[in-house]
Amino acid sequence: MFQILVVVDEQMILNGIKLIIEEILSFPFSISVLSANGVPSAMNLLTHASADLVITDIRMPLMDGFCMIDKLNECNYSGDIAILTSHADFEYAQKAVKYGILDFLLKPISESALQELIEKSYSRKTKRLDQEHNNQLLNILNLTLYGLSPAELLLSDHVFCDYFPYQYITVIIISGVSQEINESQIKEELSTYYTLIYIFQLQGKSEILLLCNRPKYLAKSEAIKKSLLTLYPTAHIGISLNS
């Protein structure tokens, strides 16, 4: 779910933006829209909800868009921020660049510009999550290779369980691999045995490391080796006991 928070003090504009996003625009991903008619109500919303993209008006009474950005930065907000401004205020709004905002939306709002903004922010969120996922997998690989503890890698039990939700973990090493690996083929061969499979090609070595996870105990090492040898007939394969 991609969540957007719109902060505008004029109720008609606020309702209009919400309507455009929810009823007129079309996206290949799920969207939820929160709305607030000022900075205090927006920050109150964020105490019990999250937002991937905040669209805030630049001109609001009492607390303006810059105040909104300051408060988000104080909370270490990690999503995107876009500024809603008029042509008359554009130069004033440009100083928001130093705050690291994603983009500007000019009034009256163009539907195509709004669509482009949301798609851009969604793409950035996807890349951030992919990077976090890759970093966590790298931590898990280091844990496996070097015997480091989850605590040493700042890897919480909760995160570890997210990646390995089932009881039994098996480590498989395929060495002497000369050709380029095909991850989908490996996963297809082992899908009968394991529910989750993570694949790492060790740099500078002709070795592949597999971390496999399943809910039930498995003792079919020879069958697994035969399956992998259909892909890598000259390789040497080592399989750990279920742990």
C-alpha positions in Angstrom: 0.0 0.0 0.0 1.3 3.4 -1.0 0.1 6.1 1.4 -0.1 9.8 0.6 -0.8 12.6 3.1 -2.2 15.9 1.6 -1.8 19.0 3.8 -3.9 22.0 2.5 -5.8 24.5 4.6 -8.5 25.2 1.9 -11.0 22.4 2.2 -12.2 22.6 -1.4 -8.7 22.2 -2.8 -8.0 19.4 -0.2 -11.1 17.5 -1.3 -10.3 18.1 -4.9 -6.8 16.6 -4.7 -8.1 13.6 -2.8 -10.8 13.1 -5.4 -8.4 13.3 -8.3 -6.0 10.7 -6.7 -8.8 8.3 -5.6 -11.3 8.6 -8.4 -9.8 10.0 -11.6 -6.2 8.8 -11.7 -5.3 5.1 -12.2 -2.3 3.3 -10.8 -1.0 -0.3 -10.9 -0.5 -0.3 -7.2 -2.8 0.3 -4.2 -3.1 3.8 -2.8 -4.5 5.3 0.4 -4.9 9.1 0.8 -4.9 10.9 4.2 -5.8 14.6 4.4 -5.2 17.3 6.9 -6.2 21.0 6.8 -3.1 22.2 8.6 0.3 21.3 10.0 -0.9 20.4 13.6 -3.6 18.0 12.3 -1.1 16.5 9.8 1.5 15.8 12.5 -1.2 14.4 14.8 -2.2 12.0 12.0 1.4 10.9 11.6 1.6 9.8 15.2 -0.6 6.8 14.4 -0.2 6.5 10.6 2.6 6.6 8.1 3.0 8.4 4.7 5.2 7.5 1.8 4.6 10.9 0.2 3.5 14.2 1.8 2.1 16.9 -0.5 1.9 20.1 1.4 0.7 23.6 0.5 3.4 26.2 0.8 1.1 29.1 2.0 -1.0 28.3 5.1 -1.9 30.4 8.0 -0.1 30.0 11.4 2.2 27.2 10.2 3.3 27.1 6.5 4.7 24.4 4.3 8.3 25.0 5.5 7.2 24.5 9.1 5.7 21.2 7.9 8.9 20.2 6.3 10.9 21.1 9.5 8.6 19.0 11.6 9.0 16.0 9.3 12.8 16.4 9.4 12.7 16.5 13.2 10.8 13.2 13.1 13.4 11.7 10.7 10.7 11.2 8.1 12.1 9.0 5.3 9.5 9.4 2.6 9.1 12.0 -0.1 7.8 15.6 0.2 6.2 17.7 -2.6 5.3 21.3 -2.4 2.0 22.7 -3.7 2.4 26.3 -4.8 1.0 29.0 -7.2 3.0 30.7 -10.0 3.1 33.9 -7.8 4.8 32.0 -5.0 7.1 29.9 -7.1 10.3 31.8 -6.3 9.4 31.7 -2.6 8.8 28.0 -2.9 12.1 27.4 -4.6 14.0 27.8 -1.4 12.4 24.5 -0.4 15.0 22.9 -2.7 17.5 23.0 0.2 15.1 20.9 2.2 15.4 18.0 -0.3 11.9 18.0 -1.6 11.0 15.7 -4.4 9.0 18.1 -6.6 6.7 21.1 -7.0 3.0 21.0 -8.0 1.7 24.3 -9.5 -1.9 25.4 -8.9 -4.2 24.8 -10.6 -3.1 21.2 -10.3 -2.5 19.2 -13.5 -3.7 15.7 -13.3 -0.8 14.4 -15.4 1.7 16.2 -13.1 0.1 14.7 -10.0 0.1 11.2 -11.6 3.8 11.7 -12.6 4.7 12.8 -9.0 3.0 9.8 -7.4 4.5 7.3 -9.8 8.0 8.9 -9.2 7.6 8.7 -5.5 6.4 5.1 -5.6 9.4 4.1 -7.8 11.7 5.7 -5.2 10.0 3.8 -2.4 10.4 0.5 -4.3 14.1 1.2 -4.8 14.5 2.0 -1.1 12.8 -1.2 -0.1 14.9 -3.2 -2.6 18.1 -1.7 -1.2 17.0 -2.4 2.4 16.2 -6.0 1.3 19.6 -6.5 -0.3 21.4 -5.0 2.7 19.6 -7.4 5.1 20.4 -10.4 2.8 24.0 -9.3 2.8 24.0 -9.3 6.6 22.5 -12.7 6.6 25.1 -13.9 4.1 27.9 -12.5 6.4 26.3 -14.2 9.3 26.4 -17.5 7.5 30.0 -17.2 6.1 31.7 -15.7 9.1 29.8 -17.0 12.0 28.8 -13.5 13.1 25.9 -13.2 15.5 22.7 -11.3 14.6 23.6 -8.8 17.3 27.0 -8.1 15.7 25.2 -7.3 12.4 22.5 -5.2 14.1 20.1 -7.8 12.8 17.1 -8.1 15.1 15.3 -11.4 15.7 12.3 -9.8 14.2 14.1 -9.0 10.9 15.7 -12.5 10.8 12.3 -14.1 11.2 10.9 -12.0 8.4 13.4 -13.5 6.1 13.3 -17.0 7.5 9.7 -17.5 8.8 9.9 -21.3 8.9 11.5 -23.6 11.4 14.2 -25.3 9.4 17.2 -23.7 7.6 19.5 -25.6 5.2 22.8 -24.2 3.8 23.8 -25.6 0.4 27.2 -24.9 -1.3 27.6 -25.6 -5.0 31.3 -25.3 -6.0 33.1 -25.7 -9.3 30.4 -23.8 -11.2 31.8 -22.5 -14.5 28.7 -21.2 -16.2 26.5 -18.2 -15.4 24.0 -19.1 -12.8 20.3 -19.1 -13.5 18.4 -18.3 -10.3 15.0 -19.2 -11.6 16.2 -22.7 -12.7 17.7 -23.3 -9.2 14.5 -22.3 -7.5 12.4 -24.4 -9.8 14.6 -27.5 -9.2 14.4 -27.0 -5.4 10.8 -25.9 -5.1 9.7 -29.4 -4.2 11.9 -29.3 -1.1 12.0 -25.7 0.1 9.5 -22.9 0.6 12.0 -20.1 0.5 15.4 -20.0 -1.3 18.0 -17.2 -1.2 20.8 -17.5 -3.7 24.3 -15.8 -3.5 27.1 -16.1 -6.0 30.3 -15.7 -4.0 32.5 -13.1 -5.7 35.9 -14.3 -7.0 34.9 -17.9 -6.6 33.1 -20.4 -8.7 30.7 -21.1 -5.8 27.0 -20.6 -5.2 25.6 -20.4 -1.6 21.9 -21.2 -1.1 20.0 -20.5 2.1 16.9 -22.6 2.1 13.9 -22.5 4.5 11.0 -24.8 5.1 8.4 -25.5 7.8 9.1 -29.3 8.2 12.2 -31.4 8.8 13.8 -32.7 5.6 16.3 -35.6 5.1 16.6 -35.9 1.3 20.2 -34.8 0.7 20.9 -37.2 -2.1 17.6 -36.3 -4.0 18.5 -32.6 -3.7 22.0 -33.2 -5.0 20.6 -35.1 -8.0 18.3 -32.2 -8.7 21.1 -29.7 -8.6 23.5 -31.9 -10.7 21.0 -31.7 -13.6 21.9 -28.0 -13.7 25.6 -28.3 -12.8 26.7 -31.8 -13.7 30.5 -31.3 -12.8 29.9 -29.3 -9.6 30.6 -30.5 -6.0 27.6 -30.0 -3.7 27.6 -29.8 0.1 24.3 -29.8 2.1 24.1 -29.0 5.8 21.9 -30.7 8.2 18.6 -28.9 8.9 19.1 -26.5 11.8 
